[in-house]
Amino acid sequence: MESMLLIRNGFIVDTEWSRREDILVKDGKIIRTGKSIPTSLLPPDTEIVDADGLLVMPGFIDAHTHYGLVSRGTVTADSFKEGSRCALSGGVTTVVDFADDDKVHSLKECADMRIKEMIEGGMAVDFSLHQGVYHIGKTTEKDLEELAEFGVKTIKIFTTYRNVGYMIDNKDELVSLFRFAKKHKILITAHCEDNEIIEETAASWKGSYKPQSHALLRPARAEAVAIRTLGNIALQEEMPLYVVHVSSEEGLNEVFDLREEGARIFIETTPTYLFADKSLLQGKLGALAIMTPPLRTKKDNAALCEALEDGDINVVATDHCAFTYEQKLSTGDDCRHTYPGVPGTQEMSSLLSTYASTGGLISMQQLVNLISTTPAKLFGLYPKKGALHIGSDADIVLFDPEASWKVTKNTIQSASGYSLYEGRTLIGKVKMTYLRGRLAYGEDVYLGRSGEGEFVKQNTSAAYKY
């Protein structure tokens, strides 16, 4: 049975233009946009929504999440169901989650197992994947070819965590991986912290291991050196590189230098590195703010915000990896053993809107570009996602840019039970979230359907087209 939805009188905001128009949706797809679409031509059972006073935006994409992640003998607080609740309440209709390389199955098999786990676990938003690659073997090139054909054209590597087997330590093997990825037009994303610097810092450390030491044990220099190492390979191989969660001015400056040398480096940061600093690591609850890379200084915040305004940052995502109070505090106050990660998907859009409304030099069009259109393009999801075009999925957010609300225990959707932004008043709030034309969140009521989320296959990243 055909279902139709008409969103009227809203102010459409995308990265190409802003205008007051209506949007007509049929069976989960946008079929028409235009001024004052006449209702007389529509079936009598068409759902009509008045969006007067609201911004109409393409569904947001959190391009870096870890829902239902098994880590260090435990599982993150936000399962696929709970992560979906965080997402939809924040206008996020698609996430790019993560699949481990178990070093037993092929990469395609690892991705397939994760997809089934996410669907069976109750994902209520659409999703795609970054596939981890932790080792190089005789079948790696074939594995990558199969992975790309399967619809996962993004892989993730680490330049740290050698002690737990995540890091490809051999430089020649790393170069081979870059060449294989280029051959099959796979985008490499990278967690950049230099392992040698971290190990040397740890070996010479004489201080305490309280949460505030976390930022010193994993210094910004480690991020910058790792960005340079991988950036040099990308430059040598004439291929793109995507650096996840850039956290520091030092790392940012290395990106600028590489770009000046001709490297195609795309970077992501998170709201935590833009709007939170290492002072949160102080006190008896400092463990709640431990993440990797660690929170930095206000000077780093300012540098990243300036880069955001200047268009030097391509994507804002959250690295949502939530643990409960009990999990975070279960290892005492030794930062080396605290589960790293914080929640973030829910507040992402409102934090950026607040910044735009309180003096930050970004427009709402830039906001859409940072958390919808550009991630869709870089991860091969555009224009199915990240656009309000005819033929695009009807993932639509109705956003009130003037709504003021406070982050409190009652507003937090994450099963972690906390937010780094608790107590802050934010400006801008999601009023309604539509997933493929169906209302999945509206006026603070969660309407997501467990298992409704679909895996979205990736096409070739736009990073290969620049």
C-alpha positions in Angstrom: 0.0 0.0 0.0 1.4 3.4 -1.0 2.0 5.9 1.8 2.5 9.6 1.2 3.8 12.4 3.4 3.8 16.1 2.7 5.9 18.4 4.8 4.7 22.0 4.2 5.9 25.5 5.0 9.3 24.6 6.3 12.6 26.2 5.4 14.7 23.6 3.6 18.4 23.8 4.5 21.0 21.7 2.6 24.5 22.4 1.4 23.4 23.7 -2.0 20.8 26.3 -1.1 18.2 27.3 1.5 14.7 28.0 0.5 11.1 27.8 1.7 9.6 24.8 -0.1 7.4 21.7 0.5 8.7 18.1 0.3 6.5 15.3 -0.9 7.4 11.7 0.1 6.1 8.4 -1.3 7.0 5.0 0.0 10.1 6.3 1.8 11.5 8.3 -1.0 11.4 12.0 -1.9 9.4 12.4 -5.1 8.9 16.1 -5.3 10.0 19.4 -3.8 8.5 22.8 -4.7 6.7 25.8 -3.4 3.1 25.2 -2.2 2.5 21.7 -3.5 -1.3 21.6 -4.0 -3.0 19.1 -1.6 -5.9 18.8 -4.0 -3.7 16.5 -6.2 -2.8 14.2 -3.4 -4.6 11.1 -2.0 -7.0 11.9 0.8 -5.0 9.8 3.3 -1.7 11.8 2.7 -0.1 12.7 6.0 0.4 16.5 6.1 2.9 18.0 8.5 3.1 21.8 9.0 6.8 22.7 9.5 6.2 26.5 9.8 9.0 28.0 11.9 11.2 24.9 11.5 14.3 24.1 9.5 13.9 21.0 7.2 17.2 19.2 6.9 18.5 15.9 5.5 18.8 13.2 8.2 22.1 13.5 10.1 24.9 10.9 9.8 27.1 10.0 12.8 30.0 8.7 10.8 31.8 7.2 13.9 30.0 5.1 16.4 30.6 2.0 18.5 27.2 0.6 19.5 27.1 -2.8 21.1 30.9 -3.0 21.2 32.6 -5.8 23.0 35.7 -4.3 24.6 38.1 -5.4 27.3 35.8 -8.2 28.6 32.6 -6.0 28.7 30.0 -4.6 26.3 29.3 -0.9 25.8 26.3 0.5 27.6 24.4 1.5 24.5 23.3 -1.6 22.6 22.0 -1.3 19.1 18.5 -0.5 20.4 19.8 2.1 22.9 22.2 3.6 20.4 19.3 4.0 17.9 17.4 5.8 20.6 20.3 8.3 21.1 20.6 8.7 17.3 16.9 9.4 16.4 16.5 11.8 19.3 19.4 13.7 17.9 18.2 13.7 14.3 20.7 10.9 13.3 19.1 8.5 10.8 22.3 6.8 9.6 25.4 5.7 11.5 28.7 4.3 10.3 29.6 1.8 12.9 32.6 -0.5 13.3 33.4 -4.2 12.6 36.4 -5.9 14.2 39.0 -7.9 12.4 39.0 -11.2 14.3 42.0 -12.5 12.3 40.1 -15.8 11.8 37.4 -15.0 9.3 37.8 -13.0 6.1 37.1 -9.3 6.2 33.8 -9.8 4.3 32.8 -12.5 6.8 33.6 -10.2 9.7 31.5 -7.4 8.2 28.7 -9.8 7.4 28.6 -11.1 11.0 28.5 -7.5 12.3 25.7 -6.6 10.0 23.6 -9.6 11.1 24.4 -8.8 14.8 23.2 -5.2 14.3 20.0 -6.2 12.6 19.2 -9.0 15.0 20.2 -6.8 17.9 17.5 -4.3 17.0 19.0 -1.4 15.1 16.3 1.2 14.4 18.4 3.5 12.2 20.1 2.7 9.0 23.8 1.9 9.1 27.0 1.3 7.2 30.4 0.1 8.4 34.1 0.7 8.8 35.8 -2.6 8.7 38.8 -2.9 10.9 42.0 -4.3 9.5 44.6 -5.4 12.0 46.9 -7.7 10.1 48.2 -8.4 6.6 48.2 -11.9 5.2 48.4 -13.8 1.9 44.7 -13.3 1.3 44.4 -9.6 2.3 44.1 -8.2 -1.3 41.5 -10.7 -2.2 39.7 -10.0 1.1 39.6 -6.3 0.3 38.3 -7.0 -3.1 35.5 -9.1 -1.7 34.8 -6.6 1.0 34.3 -3.8 -1.6 32.1 -5.9 -3.7 30.0 -6.7 -0.6 29.4 -3.0 -0.1 31.9 -2.0 2.6 34.5 0.4 1.0 35.9 1.8 4.1 38.5 0.3 6.4 39.9 1.4 9.7 43.5 1.1 10.9 45.3 2.0 14.1 48.7 3.3 14.7 48.6 2.3 18.4 47.2 -0.5 20.6 50.1 -2.8 19.5 49.7 -4.5 22.9 46.2 -5.8 22.0 46.9 -6.6 18.4 45.1 -3.8 16.6 48.2 -2.2 15.0 49.9 -3.2 11.7 53.5 -2.8 12.9 55.4 -3.5 9.7 55.9 -0.5 7.5 56.1 -2.5 4.3 52.9 -4.3 5.1 51.2 -1.0 5.8 52.3 0.4 2.4 51.0 -2.8 0.8 47.6 -2.2 2.5 47.5 1.3 1.1 48.2 0.0 -2.4 45.6 -2.7 -2.1 43.1 -0.1 -0.9 43.8 2.3 -3.7 43.5 -0.5 -6.3 40.0 -1.3 -5.1 39.0 2.3 -4.3 38.6 1.7 -0.6 38.9 4.6 1.8 41.4 4.2 4.6 40.4 5.8 7.9 42.9 5.9 10.7 43.1 6.3 14.5 46.3 8.3 14.7 48.5 8.1 17.8 52.1 7.1 17.5 52.6 3.9 19.5 56.3 4.4 20.1 55.7 7.8 21.7 53.0 6.4 23.9 55.1 3.5 25.0 58.2 5.7 25.6 56.1 8.1 27.6 54.7 5.3 29.7 58.1 3.8 30.3 59.5 7.1 31.6 56.4 8.2 33.6 57.0 9.1 37.2 53.6 10.6 38.0 50.3 9.3 39.2 47.8 7.4 37.1 44.8 9.4 38.1 42.4 10.5 35.3 44.1 13.8 34.8 47.3 12.0 33.8 45.6 10.5 30.8 46.1 13.6 28.7 49.9 13.5 29.5 50.3 9.8 28.9 48.9 10.2 25.4 50.4 13.5 24.3 49.3 15.6 21.3 52.7 15.0 19.7 51.8 11.3 19.3 48.8 12.3 17.2 50.8 14.7 15.0 53.6 12.1 14.4 51.1 9.4 13.4 49.3 11.7 11.1 52.6 12.6 9.4 53.6 8.9 9.1 50.4 7.9 7.4 50.1 11.1 5.5 53.5 10.5 3.9 52.3 7.1 2.7 49.2 8.5 1.3 51.2 11.2 -0.4 53.6 8.7 -1.8 50.8 6.5 -3.1 48.8 9.4 -4.4 45.6 8.4 -2.6 43.3 9.9 0.0 43.4 9.3 3.8 40.7 10.0 6.3 41.9 10.8 9.9 39.3 10.1 12.6 38.8 12.2 15.8 41.5 14.8 15.3 42.0 16.2 18.9 44.8 18.7 18.9 46.2 21.9 17.4 49.5 20.0 16.8 47.7 17.2 14.9 45.8 19.8 12.9 48.9 21.7 11.9 50.4 18.5 10.6 47.3 18.0 8.4 47.8 21.6 7.1 51.4 20.9 6.3 50.6 17.7 4.4 47.8 19.4 2.5 50.3 22.1 1.4 52.6 19.3 0.1 49.7 17.9 -2.0 48.3 15.2 0.2 44.5 14.5 0.1 43.8 14.4 3.8 40.3 14.4 5.1 39.7 15.0 8.7 37.0 14.4 11.3 36.7 15.8 14.8 34.1 15.4 17.5 32.1 17.7 19.7 34.2 16.6 22.7 37.4 18.0 21.1 35.6 21.1 20.0 33.7 21.9 23.2 35.2 20.0 26.1 38.7 20.1 27.6 40.9 18.2 30.0 39.7 20.0 33.1 36.9 17.4 33.1 39.5 14.8 34.0 39.9 16.4 37.4 37.9 15.3 40.5 36.5 12.0 41.7 34.4 11.6 38.5 37.2 12.4 36.1 37.2 8.8 34.8 33.9 9.5 33.1 35.7 11.8 30.7 38.4 9.4 29.7 38.5 8.7 25.9 41.2 8.1 23.4 42.7 10.4 22.2 42.3 12.3 25.5 40.7 15.6 26.0 43.1 18.5 25.3 43.4 22.1 26.3 41.2 25.1 25.7 43.8 26.3 23.2 43.3 23.0 21.2 39.5 23.7 21.4 40.0 27.1 19.9 42.3 25.9 17.1 39.8 23.2 16.1 36.9 25.6 16.2 38.8 28.0 14.0 39.5 25.2 11.5 35.8 24.3 11.6 34.8 27.8 10.7 37.4 28.0 8.0 36.1 24.8 6.3 39.3 22.8 7.1 37.5 20.1 9.0 35.4 17.9 6.7 33.2 15.9 9.1 32.0 16.1 12.7 31.1 12.8 14.2 31.0 11.5 17.8 33.0 8.3 18.4 30.0 7.4 20.6 31.4 4.6 22.8 29.4 4.7 26.0 30.0 3.0 29.3 27.9 3.3 32.5 29.1 5.0 35.7 29.7 1.6 37.2 31.8 0.4 34.2 33.8 3.6 34.1 34.5 3.7 37.8 35.0 -0.1 38.2 38.7 0.0 37.8 39.3 2.7 40.4 41.1 5.9 39.4 43.9 4.3 37.3 43.4 5.8 33.9 45.4 3.0 32.2 42.6 0.6 33.0 39.5 2.8 32.6 37.2 1.9 29.8 37.8 4.7 27.2 34.9 6.3 25.5 31.9 8.6 26.1 28.4 9.0 24.7 27.7 11.7 22.2 25.3 11.0 19.3 22.3 12.6 20.9 23.8 16.0 21.5 25.9 16.4 18.3 23.5 18.5 16.2 22.4 20.7 19.2 26.0 21.4 20.2 26.9 22.6 16.7 23.7 24.7 16.5 24.6 26.2 19.9 28.0 27.1 18.6 26.5 28.7 15.5 24.0 30.6 17.6 26.5 32.0 20.2 29.1 33.6 18.0 30.6 30.7 16.1 31.1 31.5 12.5 29.3 28.6 10.9 25.9 28.6 9.2 23.2 26.0 9.3 24.2 25.0 5.8 27.7 24.3 7.1 26.2 22.2 9.9 24.3 20.1 7.4 27.5 19.7 5.4 29.5 18.6 8.4 27.0 16.0 9.8 25.1 14.9 6.7 26.2 15.7 3.2 30.0 15.4 3.5 30.0 12.1 5.5 27.5 10.7 3.0 29.8 11.6 0.1 33.0 10.4 1.8 31.5 7.1 2.8 29.8 6.4 -0.5 26.2 6.9 0.7 25.3 10.0 -1.3 22.7 10.9 -2.6 20.7 8.1 -1.1 21.7 9.7 2.2 22.7 13.2 3.1 20.5 15.0 0.6 16.9 16.2 0.0 16.9 15.3 -3.7 14.2 13.6 -5.7 15.0 9.9 -5.3 16.8 10.3 -2.0 15.7 8.4 1.0 13.2 10.5 3.0 15.4 10.8 6.0 14.3 14.2 7.2 14.9 16.3 10.3 12.6 19.1 11.5 14.8 21.3 13.6 13.9 24.3 15.8 17.0 26.5 15.7 15.7 28.7 18.5 14.6 26.1 21.0 16.5 26.3 24.3 16.9 23.2 26.4 19.1 22.0 29.3 21.0 18.6 29.2 19.8 16.8 32.4 19.5 13.3 33.6 15.9 13.3 32.3 16.9 14.3 28.8 19.8 11.9 28.4 18.9 8.9 26.2 22.1 7.0 26.6 22.0 4.0 28.9 25.3 5.3 30.3 23.2 7.6 32.4 25.5 10.6 31.9 26.6 13.2 29.4 29.8 15.3 29.4 27.4 18.2 28.6 25.1 17.7 31.6 24.0 21.0 33.0 24.6 22.9 29.8 21.9 24.9 28.1 21.8 24.2 24.3 20.2 26.2 21.6 18.6 24.2 18.8 16.6 21.0 19.1 15.3 18.2 16.9 11.6 18.3 16.9 10.9 15.4 14.5 13.0 12.7 12.8 11.8 10.8 9.8 13.5 7.6 8.7 12.6 6.7 5.2 9.4 8.7 5.5 8.2 7.3 8.8 8.1 9.4 12.0 10.7 7.7 14.3 11.0 10.5 16.8 8.7 13.4 17.5 8.2 16.0 20.3 10.4 14.1 22.7 8.7 10.7 22.1 10.8 7.9 20.7 9.0 6.0 17.9 11.9 3.9 16.6 11.1 0.3 15.6 13.6 -2.3 16.7 15.1 -4.1 13.6 13.9 -1.5 11.2 17.4 -0.2 10.5 18.9 -1.4 7.2 22.5 -1.9 6.1 23.4 0.7 3.4 26.0 -0.5 0.9 28.8 2.0 0.1 29.8 3.2 -3.3 33.2 4.6 -4.0 34.1 7.4 -1.7 34.1 11.0 -3.1 37.6 11.2 -1.7 38.8 9.3 -4.7 37.2 11.9 -7.0 39.0 15.0 -5.7 
